[in-house]
């Protein structure tokens, strides 16, 4: 039976909800035993002592937002991206009311005063984004940093689970992901024989081709897909000029656009002859995907939404 990650998140939330009202922020009625006392969490910025089950969590990147929602926890505060004042659309799949999550600035510029005003008992982020303000954040509340962003999403989820006192729940989410990825891969027969290209438009200066070292590359690897040569890299992405878009070709091609500038750039490139000449485009195997789902979630919810899309595309005949 097909199970979406939205469904899993809701199920997780139903299991974990119960020791707070809908307005309290989060969390669990029956957390793992690790949440019962003070525990020392080792992370990218050192060690942090966390007491009990955090109930007022603030997250400062989209991956951390994904992780806590998947674990059944609604944060009291979260940053927004640089191109929108709204939270990423994928949180709707977790059936969470965005109004419950206060705006605490942007990923690039978290609002420290607004974070402090929420009286958090845990702050989650990563060293890539916020290493320079770790001490300031730690002065507000216990703060736990992941090392990286997308390429280590599984470890980041485990870290969030440890910080929240929900390590077993995190492991179950990962086990469910592995099972689901294998199911989706089977829909493509031998996925290793299919090279999947991933393209992201941000502005008109360059186009990003996402490598194996990215979150999306990791999910595609879990499904079992091969990647075009230029994307067989441990780097998160390789940038090419619009005039080099022929390097984006593959047996399957997925493209997304970040913000208004990205949508403008995508329109310019995809209407041109170089894009139209790609074999994936000519064979009807090029698909536009939602940027929030593929590039902003960066966690188990996002991985599940990508798998849902891949399942849908597997059932869609080439034109």
Secondary structure, 3 states (H helix, E strand, C coil): CCCCHHHHHHHHHHHHCCCCCCCCCCCCCCCCHHHHCEEEEEECCEEEEEECCCCCEEECCHHHHHHHHHCCCCCCEEEECCCCCCCCHHHHHHCCCHHHCEEEEECCCECHHHHHHCCCCEEEEEHHHHHHHHHHHHHHCCEEEECCCHHHHHHHHHHHHHHHCCHHHHHHHHHHHHHHHHHHHHHCCCHHHCEEEEEEECCCCCEEEECCCCHHHHHHHHHCCECCHHHCCCCCEEEECHHHHHHHCCCEEEEEECHHHHHHHHHHHHCCHHHHCCHHHHCCCEEECCHHHHHHCCCHHHHHHHHHHHHHHHCCCCC
